[in-house]
Amino acid sequence: MTAAPRRLTEPHPGNEPDPGNEPHPGNEPHPSNEPHPIVRPHPWRPNRRRIADALNFALAPVAACSLALGGLTAWATAGRAGSPPRITVSAGRVFVPYGDTTRTAAFFDIANTGGADDLLLRVTSTETGGDVELSRHRMTGGSAASRESVTSIAVRAGGALSMSPQGVVVTLRPVEGWREGELVAFTLHFERTGPIRTLAVLVPPTS
């Protein structure tokens, strides 16, 4: 048998490819001529970890300073602790008696700048009428006051005691003929510091 002849499919008129649309060799875009992309810096955004790191960095000098100050304070306190009392007596004054008064009062300011407490045990004087003793005056209402003898007065470390008519005083018998402005010698006896000699000036009772 004779094979049937093959029929070739021919393109329809008008569908042929246009040679003008094909790229010419050598006109392809070169990769190096393409514009480079712009890289923008990544913005810093706070988060919990970054904030914590920043705070730790900022607080480190403050903590170091606080530790240094604490150490200095402890050193200063330890340096004074256990040191003996350091007593000073000043502003001695005695009320000038008036009328038929048989007793008067003396006052002193006492400071303790040392590192231990001390006790004022007694006060003596050879320039008074005698009967010198430590007393405490207490107001009982209105203008009335009561007086009681005390055996000692504490002067705390780093503290002070200022005698006054409303508190601790030194009561004594005056000497006839005392005049305002004259000086009277006293000795204050302390438990640890020992005796301290001082002077008190005679002043009017209103001073």
C-alpha positions in Angstrom: 0.0 0.0 0.0 1.2 3.5 -0.8 1.5 5.9 2.4 -0.6 9.0 2.3 1.5 12.1 1.7 2.3 14.3 5.0 0.6 17.7 5.0 2.8 20.5 6.2 1.1 23.1 8.4 2.1 26.5 7.1 1.7 29.6 9.1 -1.3 31.8 8.4 -0.5 35.1 6.7 0.1 37.9 9.2 1.2 35.6 12.1 4.9 35.6 11.2 7.2 37.0 13.9 8.3 40.5 13.3 12.1 40.6 13.1 12.1 44.2 14.4 10.8 43.1 17.8 13.7 40.8 18.6 16.5 42.4 20.6 19.7 43.0 18.7 22.8 41.3 20.0 24.8 43.5 22.4 21.8 45.7 23.5 20.9 43.7 26.6 20.9 45.8 29.8 24.2 45.4 31.7 23.8 44.5 35.4 26.3 47.2 36.4 24.2 49.9 34.9 21.2 49.2 37.2 20.8 51.7 40.2 22.0 50.5 43.6 19.3 50.2 46.3 19.4 52.9 49.1 20.2 51.3 52.4 18.6 53.2 55.3 19.9 52.9 58.8 17.7 50.8 61.1 16.1 53.1 63.6 16.8 52.4 67.4 13.7 51.3 69.0 13.6 51.0 72.8 12.6 47.7 74.3 12.7 46.3 77.8 16.2 44.8 77.5 17.7 47.9 76.1 16.1 50.1 78.7 17.4 47.8 81.5 20.9 47.9 80.0 20.9 51.7 79.8 19.7 52.0 83.4 22.3 49.7 84.7 25.0 51.6 82.9 23.7 55.0 84.3 23.3 53.7 87.8 26.7 52.0 88.1 28.5 55.3 89.1 25.8 56.2 91.5 26.0 52.8 93.2 29.8 53.1 93.4 29.5 56.6 95.0 27.0 55.4 97.5 29.2 52.5 98.6 32.2 54.9 99.0 30.1 57.3 101.1 28.8 54.4 103.2 32.3 53.2 103.8 33.5 56.6 104.9 30.6 57.0 107.3 31.2 53.6 108.8 34.9 54.4 109.1 34.2 57.7 110.8 31.7 56.1 113.2 34.1 53.3 114.0 36.9 55.8 114.6 34.9 57.6 117.3 33.3 54.6 118.8 35.1 53.6 122.0 37.0 56.8 122.4 36.9 58.5 125.8 34.4 61.3 126.6 35.6 64.9 125.9 33.9 67.3 128.3 33.9 71.1 128.0 32.1 73.4 130.5 31.1 77.0 129.5 28.7 79.8 130.2 28.8 79.5 134.0 26.5 81.9 135.8 25.1 82.3 139.3 21.9 84.2 140.3 22.5 87.1 142.6 20.4 86.5 145.7 17.7 89.1 146.5 15.8 89.9 149.7 16.0 87.3 152.4 16.8 84.4 150.1 19.0 81.8 151.7 19.6 79.7 148.6 20.4 80.5 144.9 21.3 78.6 141.8 24.2 78.2 139.4 24.0 77.1 135.8 26.5 75.6 133.3 26.6 74.5 129.7 28.3 71.1 129.3 29.2 69.5 126.0 30.6 66.0 125.3 32.3 65.7 121.9 33.9 62.4 122.7 32.8 58.8 121.9 31.6 57.7 125.3 29.0 58.8 127.9 30.0 60.5 131.1 28.3 61.4 134.4 28.4 64.6 136.3 28.7 63.4 139.9 28.9 66.6 142.0 29.8 70.3 142.0 32.0 71.9 144.6 33.1 75.4 145.5 35.1 77.0 148.3 33.8 80.5 147.3 30.2 79.9 148.2 28.3 79.5 151.5 28.4 75.7 151.1 25.7 73.2 150.7 26.2 72.8 147.0 24.2 70.1 145.3 22.8 68.9 142.0 19.0 69.5 141.8 16.2 69.2 139.2 13.4 71.7 139.1 10.0 70.5 137.9 7.0 72.7 137.2 3.9 71.5 139.1 1.4 73.9 137.6 1.0 77.6 137.2 4.2 79.3 138.5 4.8 76.7 141.2 7.9 74.4 141.0 9.3 71.5 143.0 12.9 70.7 143.6 14.5 67.3 144.0 18.1 66.3 144.6 19.8 64.1 142.0 22.9 62.0 142.5 24.3 62.4 139.0 23.5 63.8 135.6 24.3 61.9 132.3 26.1 63.7 129.5 25.8 61.5 126.4 28.5 61.0 123.8 28.1 63.7 121.2 25.4 65.4 123.3 25.1 68.5 125.5 23.5 69.6 128.7 22.3 73.2 129.2 21.2 73.9 132.8 18.2 76.1 133.3 15.7 77.1 136.0 13.2 74.7 134.5 15.6 71.7 134.5 18.9 70.7 136.1 20.5 73.3 138.3 23.2 73.6 141.0 21.7 74.9 144.2 23.9 76.5 146.9 24.1 79.0 149.7 25.2 82.5 148.7 27.8 84.6 150.3 26.7 87.9 151.8 27.8 90.9 149.7 27.9 89.2 146.3 27.5 91.7 143.5 26.5 91.4 139.9 29.5 90.8 137.6 31.7 89.2 140.2 33.2 85.7 139.5 32.8 82.6 141.5 35.1 79.5 141.1 33.5 76.0 140.8 34.8 72.5 140.2 32.6 70.0 138.3 33.5 66.4 139.0 32.8 63.8 136.3 32.9 60.0 136.6 35.4 59.5 133.7 36.8 62.9 132.8 37.5 63.8 136.4 37.4 67.4 137.9 37.0 70.4 135.6 37.5 73.9 137.1 35.6 76.8 135.8 34.2 80.3 136.6 30.7 81.5 136.9 29.6 85.2 136.7 27.0 86.7 139.1 23.9 87.8 137.1 20.5 89.1 138.0 17.8 86.4 138.4 16.1 87.5 135.3 19.1 86.6 133.1 
